[in-house]
Amino acid sequence: MSIRHPHNPKLHLFDDHYYNGLPVMRGKGPFITEYLDVLQNTIALAQGQYRRVLAYRVDLHFPKDMDITDYLKDNQAISRFIESYKAKIEHNRAVAMRDRPYAHDTKVRYVWTREFGQAERPHYHLLFMLNGAAYYTVGNLNSSTPNMISRMQEAWASATGLPVGTAAGLIHIPENSTYRLDREDQAMLAELHKRASYLCKAATKVYGNRARGFSSSRG
């Protein structure tokens, strides 16, 4: 059973253990049903296209001393980050397929949410999903070769105008945040959905300022 969100009547709240048969982080509820629908649809699209999916969580922050007045009005930073990151993945796949005819391509699917923490400063939580045949892991934090982490660091630097070294410290990879999801693996799907439902919680989001608080890839 869901009820209307008191601060946004277009949205509805859900607070139970399972949504459409998949578990949620009950202790983080209530959740927004429309966001859970988007999450489930995005995961389903990735699974429908790829037999194996690499899914991973990441959080993006702004420096505590950075003037973020302009970033409060809209989501220009996250939009630039996504486009930069997608371009880096596309470039990597183009090089891989040029050098190895049987290398796999991937579409970059994602879900993100904007939340506000201490001092009313925004931050972002994201879930990325890629072709598991193209990528197996996000890589190591201190690796000397390019990987998912270094690409995200460069993309966040590009999005915010910060040096890469500074931006690197603003990207948080949560513990045990990577999921390798086979199409028939319902147990792993349940684990991923439960973890990712955190993005759909109603708490710490702001409504009514015309800046979208939740979004996803299309198609």
The 8 nearest C-alpha neighbors of each residue, nearest first, counted from 0:
[[1, 13, 2, 14, 15, 12, 11, 32],
 [2, 0, 13, 12, 11, 3, 14, 32],
 [3, 1, 12, 11, 4, 0, 13, 10],
 [4, 2, 11, 8, 10, 12, 5, 1],
 [3, 5, 11, 7, 8, 10, 6, 12],
 [4, 6, 7, 3, 8, 10, 2, 11],
 [7, 5, 4, 8, 206, 207, 3, 10],
 [6, 8, 4, 9, 10, 5, 206, 3],
 [9, 7, 10, 4, 3, 5, 6, 11],
 [10, 8, 7, 11, 3, 4, 6, 33],
 [9, 11, 8, 4, 7, 3, 33, 31],
 [12, 10, 3, 4, 2, 31, 32, 1],
 [13, 11, 31, 1, 2, 30, 4, 32],
 [12, 14, 1, 30, 29, 32, 31, 15],
 [15, 13, 29, 28, 30, 12, 25, 16],
 [14, 16, 17, 25, 13, 18, 23, 29],
 [15, 17, 25, 22, 23, 18, 14, 24],
 [18, 16, 22, 21, 20, 15, 23, 19],
 [19, 17, 21, 20, 22, 23, 16, 15],
 [20, 18, 21, 17, 22, 39, 36, 35],
 [19, 21, 18, 17, 22, 189, 16, 23],
 [20, 22, 17, 18, 19, 189, 192, 23],
 [23, 21, 17, 193, 16, 189, 18, 192],
 [22, 24, 193, 25, 196, 17, 16, 21],
 [25, 23, 27, 26, 193, 196, 197, 194],
 [24, 26, 28, 27, 23, 16, 15, 14],
 [25, 27, 24, 28, 29, 23, 16, 14],
 [28, 26, 25, 24, 200, 29, 197, 30],
 [29, 27, 30, 25, 200, 26, 14, 24],
 [28, 30, 14, 13, 200, 201, 12, 27],
 [29, 31, 200, 28, 13, 201, 12, 199],
 [30, 32, 12, 34, 33, 11, 199, 201],
 [31, 33, 35, 34, 11, 12, 13, 30],
 [32, 34, 36, 35, 31, 37, 10, 11],
 [35, 33, 37, 36, 32, 199, 31, 38],
 [34, 36, 32, 38, 37, 33, 199, 39],
 [35, 37, 33, 39, 34, 38, 40, 32],
 [38, 36, 34, 40, 35, 39, 41, 33],
 [39, 37, 35, 41, 36, 40, 34, 42],
 [38, 40, 42, 36, 41, 37, 43, 35],
 [39, 41, 43, 37, 38, 42, 36, 44],
 [42, 40, 44, 38, 43, 39, 37, 45],
 [41, 43, 45, 39, 44, 40, 46, 38],
 [42, 44, 40, 46, 41, 45, 47, 39],
 [45, 43, 47, 41, 42, 46, 40, 48],
 [44, 46, 42, 48, 47, 43, 49, 41],
 [47, 45, 43, 49, 48, 44, 182, 50],
 [46, 48, 44, 45, 49, 43, 50, 182],
 [47, 49, 45, 46, 44, 50, 130, 43],
 [50, 48, 46, 51, 130, 47, 45, 52],
 [49, 51, 182, 181, 46, 52, 48, 47],
 [52, 50, 181, 131, 49, 180, 182, 130],
 [51, 53, 131, 180, 130, 129, 179, 54],
 [52, 54, 131, 179, 129, 128, 178, 130],
 [55, 53, 128, 178, 127, 177, 52, 179],
 [54, 56, 177, 127, 176, 126, 178, 128],
 [57, 55, 126, 176, 125, 127, 172, 173],
 [56, 58, 172, 125, 171, 124, 173, 126],
 [57, 59, 124, 171, 123, 170, 125, 172],
 [60, 58, 170, 123, 122, 169, 171, 124],
 [61, 59, 122, 169, 170, 62, 123, 58],
 [60, 62, 63, 169, 122, 65, 59, 121],
 [63, 61, 65, 64, 60, 169, 165, 166],
 [62, 64, 65, 61, 66, 120, 60, 67],
 [65, 63, 62, 66, 61, 67, 120, 118],
 [66, 64, 62, 63, 67, 61, 68, 161],
 [67, 65, 68, 64, 69, 63, 62, 70],
 [66, 68, 70, 69, 65, 71, 61, 120],
 [69, 67, 71, 70, 66, 72, 65, 120],
 [68, 70, 71, 67, 72, 73, 66, 75],
 [71, 69, 67, 72, 68, 73, 74, 75],
 [70, 72, 69, 68, 73, 67, 121, 74],
 [73, 71, 70, 69, 210, 74, 208, 68],
 [72, 74, 210, 71, 70, 75, 211, 209],
 [75, 73, 76, 77, 78, 70, 210, 211],
 [74, 76, 78, 77, 73, 79, 70, 158],
 [77, 75, 158, 79, 78, 74, 80, 159],
 [76, 78, 80, 79, 74, 75, 81, 158],
 [79, 77, 75, 81, 80, 76, 74, 82],
 [80, 78, 158, 82, 76, 77, 81, 83],
 [79, 81, 77, 158, 154, 83, 155, 78],
 [80, 82, 84, 78, 79, 83, 85, 77],
 [83, 81, 85, 79, 84, 80, 86, 78],
 [84, 82, 86, 154, 80, 85, 81, 79],
 [83, 85, 87, 81, 154, 86, 82, 80],
 [84, 86, 88, 82, 87, 83, 81, 89],
 [87, 85, 89, 83, 84, 88, 90, 82],
 [88, 86, 90, 84, 85, 89, 91, 83],
 [87, 89, 91, 85, 90, 86, 92, 84],
 [88, 90, 86, 92, 87, 91, 85, 93],
 [91, 89, 93, 87, 88, 92, 86, 94],
 [90, 92, 88, 94, 89, 93, 95, 87],
 [91, 93, 95, 89, 94, 90, 104, 96],
 [94, 92, 90, 96, 95, 91, 97, 89],
 [93, 95, 97, 91, 92, 96, 98, 90],
 [94, 96, 92, 98, 97, 93, 99, 102],
 [97, 95, 99, 102, 100, 93, 98, 94],
 [96, 98, 94, 95, 99, 93, 100, 92],
 [97, 99, 95, 96, 94, 100, 102, 93],
 [98, 100, 96, 102, 101, 97, 95, 94],
 [101, 99, 96, 102, 97, 98, 95, 103],
 [100, 102, 99, 103, 96, 95, 98, 97],
 [103, 101, 96, 99, 100, 95, 104, 133],
 [102, 104, 133, 132, 101, 105, 96, 92],
 [105, 103, 92, 133, 102, 106, 130, 96],
 [106, 104, 130, 129, 107, 133, 103, 92],
 [105, 107, 108, 129, 130, 104, 128, 89],
 [108, 106, 129, 128, 105, 85, 109, 127],
 [109, 107, 128, 216, 127, 106, 129, 45],
 [108, 110, 127, 216, 126, 215, 128, 107],
 [109, 111, 215, 126, 125, 214, 216, 127],
 [112, 110, 125, 214, 124, 213, 215, 126],
 [111, 113, 213, 124, 212, 123, 198, 214],
 [114, 112, 123, 212, 122, 213, 121, 124],
 [115, 113, 204, 203, 121, 122, 123, 112],
 [114, 116, 121, 119, 120, 203, 204, 122],
 [115, 117, 119, 120, 118, 121, 114, 203],
 [116, 118, 119, 120, 115, 121, 203, 63],
 [117, 119, 120, 116, 115, 121, 63, 122],
 [120, 118, 115, 117, 116, 121, 114, 203],
 [119, 121, 115, 118, 116, 117, 122, 61],
 [122, 120, 115, 114, 113, 119, 116, 123],
 [121, 123, 60, 114, 113, 59, 115, 120],
 [122, 124, 113, 59, 58, 112, 114, 125],
 [123, 125, 58, 112, 111, 57, 59, 198],
 [126, 124, 111, 57, 110, 56, 58, 127],
 [125, 127, 56, 110, 109, 55, 111, 57],
 [128, 126, 109, 55, 54, 108, 125, 56],
 [127, 129, 54, 108, 53, 109, 107, 52],
 [130, 128, 53, 107, 52, 105, 131, 106],
 [129, 131, 52, 105, 132, 133, 49, 53],
 [132, 130, 52, 51, 53, 134, 133, 135],
 [131, 133, 130, 134, 103, 51, 135, 52],
 [132, 134, 103, 131, 130, 104, 105, 135],
 [135, 133, 131, 132, 136, 130, 53, 129],
 [134, 136, 131, 53, 133, 132, 137, 179],
 [135, 137, 138, 134, 53, 177, 147, 179],
 [138, 136, 147, 148, 146, 139, 135, 177],
 [139, 137, 136, 146, 147, 148, 140, 142],
 [138, 140, 142, 141, 137, 148, 146, 147],
 [139, 141, 142, 148, 138, 149, 146, 137],
 [142, 140, 139, 143, 149, 138, 144, 148],
 [141, 143, 139, 144, 140, 138, 145, 146],
 [144, 142, 141, 145, 146, 139, 140, 149],
 [143, 145, 142, 146, 149, 141, 138, 139],
 [146, 144, 149, 143, 150, 147, 142, 148],
 [147, 145, 149, 138, 148, 150, 137, 144],
 [148, 146, 137, 150, 149, 151, 138, 145],
 [147, 149, 151, 150, 146, 137, 152, 140],
 [148, 150, 152, 146, 151, 147, 145, 153],
 [151, 149, 153, 147, 152, 148, 154, 146],
 [152, 150, 154, 148, 153, 149, 155, 147],
 [153, 151, 167, 149, 155, 150, 154, 166],
 [152, 154, 156, 150, 151, 155, 163, 157],
 [153, 155, 151, 157, 83, 80, 84, 156],
 [156, 154, 158, 152, 80, 157, 153, 151],
 [157, 155, 161, 153, 166, 163, 159, 154],
 [156, 158, 154, 155, 160, 159, 153, 161],
 [157, 159, 155, 79, 80, 76, 156, 160],
 [160, 158, 156, 161, 157, 155, 76, 166],
 [161, 159, 157, 156, 158, 162, 155, 163],
 [160, 162, 156, 159, 166, 163, 165, 157],
 [163, 161, 165, 164, 156, 166, 160, 157],
 [164, 162, 166, 156, 165, 153, 167, 161],
 [163, 165, 167, 162, 166, 168, 152, 161],
 [166, 164, 162, 167, 163, 168, 161, 169],
 [165, 167, 163, 169, 156, 168, 164, 152],
 [168, 166, 152, 164, 165, 169, 170, 163],
 [167, 169, 166, 165, 170, 164, 171, 152],
 [168, 170, 60, 166, 167, 59, 171, 61],
 [171, 169, 59, 168, 167, 58, 60, 172],
 [170, 172, 58, 57, 173, 169, 59, 168],
 [171, 173, 57, 58, 174, 170, 56, 176],
 [174, 172, 176, 171, 175, 57, 56, 58],
 [173, 175, 176, 172, 177, 56, 171, 57],
 [176, 174, 177, 173, 178, 172, 56, 55],
 [175, 177, 56, 174, 173, 55, 178, 172],
 [178, 176, 55, 175, 54, 56, 179, 53],
 [177, 179, 54, 53, 180, 55, 191, 176],
 [180, 178, 53, 52, 54, 181, 177, 51],
 [179, 181, 52, 51, 178, 187, 53, 182],
 [182, 180, 51, 184, 183, 50, 52, 179],
 [181, 183, 50, 184, 46, 51, 180, 49],
 [184, 182, 181, 185, 180, 50, 188, 186],
 [185, 183, 181, 186, 187, 182, 188, 180],
 [184, 186, 188, 187, 183, 189, 182, 181],
 [185, 187, 189, 188, 184, 190, 191, 183],
 [188, 186, 190, 189, 185, 184, 180, 191],
 [189, 187, 185, 191, 186, 190, 192, 184],
 [188, 190, 186, 192, 187, 191, 21, 193],
 [191, 189, 187, 193, 188, 192, 194, 186],
 [192, 190, 188, 194, 193, 189, 195, 187],
 [193, 191, 195, 189, 194, 190, 196, 188],
 [192, 194, 23, 22, 190, 196, 191, 24],
 [195, 193, 191, 192, 196, 197, 190, 24],
 [194, 196, 192, 197, 193, 198, 191, 126],
 [197, 195, 199, 198, 193, 194, 23, 192],
 [196, 198, 195, 199, 200, 194, 24, 27],
 [199, 197, 196, 200, 195, 112, 124, 111],
 [198, 200, 196, 197, 34, 30, 31, 35],
 [201, 199, 30, 197, 28, 202, 198, 29],
 [200, 202, 30, 31, 29, 204, 199, 203],
 [201, 203, 204, 200, 29, 28, 27, 30],
 [204, 202, 114, 115, 205, 201, 116, 200],
 [203, 205, 114, 202, 115, 201, 206, 113],
 [206, 204, 203, 207, 114, 212, 115, 208],
 [207, 205, 208, 6, 204, 7, 212, 209],
 [206, 208, 209, 205, 7, 210, 6, 211],
 [207, 209, 210, 206, 205, 72, 211, 73],
 [210, 208, 207, 211, 73, 72, 206, 212],
 [211, 209, 73, 208, 72, 212, 74, 207],
 [212, 210, 213, 209, 74, 73, 214, 113],
 [211, 213, 113, 112, 210, 204, 214, 205],
 [214, 212, 112, 211, 111, 113, 215, 34],
 [213, 215, 111, 110, 112, 212, 216, 211],
 [216, 214, 110, 109, 111, 217, 213, 37],
 [215, 217, 108, 109, 110, 218, 214, 41],
 [218, 216, 215, 108, 41, 109, 214, 44],
 [217, 216, 44, 41, 108, 45, 40, 215]]
